[in-house]
């Protein structure tokens, strides 16, 4: 059975003072019935690993370079994230795709490198408001899924997060039916490509204005195995209710 996953993406937020929120979360959930993953800025991964030593909270990065080393000023390799204490990395987030013009092909190359280094990859898919209105959402998601996920992916090294871009930070949330349609579609595509065993073992997360007051409804949707949470993951007070809702799902 797939183990549920509550993942937090801190984005470009957080200083060392924020480690106290991670410690508070660990204290609230010393033995969680779900997996918890926090992805702070790269500057906090090493101190967070130390602060969370002995806890059940895992750490991840927010991006990595496709190469293992080289003249890439400002970039971090998957091996560097692993060395700092990360066990996972978010790739293909909508903000990377939009602001850094990352293509799905580039995401796939990064994911291949991250998986080879031993990191679990959380690959993000999602459509903008313009794409949703101009094109079939499932066509957009299908193309991103096919091009972003590398061959050889498994339920151990791959998590797929569906984040409708128009819902992120907007306070808007798709209906349960709309979320379920996309997650069912992704599951079917994964099973078709990798076979039923791998396809059914990959965890599918929903992201986009997930909060404590709507988490239970979202987690009741078939094939939603957890959430990739943005702003609500920055404090234990906001993130803990989401974890608790997932534990009850």
Number of C-alpha atoms within 10 A of each C-alpha: 5 13 12 22 23 25 28 23 23 20 16 10 11 15 11 10 8 15 21 15 17 21 18 14 23 21 13 14 19 12 12 15 15 21 18 20 22 26 25 26 18 20 13 19 23 16 15 25 18 11 15 19 12 10 16 16 23 19 26 28 32 22 27 22 21 19 17 14 13 9 7 10 6 6 14 19 21 29 21 18 25 21 12 21 20 26 22 28 26 25 28 28 22 20 12 16 17 13 8 9 11 16 15 22 16 18 27 23 17 26 33 21 22 30 21 13 17 16 25 23 28 28 25 30 27 27 23 18 14 10 15 17 10 9 12 11 18 16 13 16 20 17 12 22 22 17 15 24 25 19 12 11 20 20 16 15 20 24 23 26 28 25 24 26 22 20 19 19 13 10 11 13 19 14 11 14 11 11 22 19 15 21 24 16 15 24 19 15 16 24 16 12 12 15 12 13 12 18 20 19 19 22 24 27 26 27 25 23 25 26 22 17 11 13 20 20 12 26 23 17 17 14 22 23 26 30 29 27 25 21 18 21 28 22 17 21 15 15 23 21 17 26 29 19 21 23 18 12 17
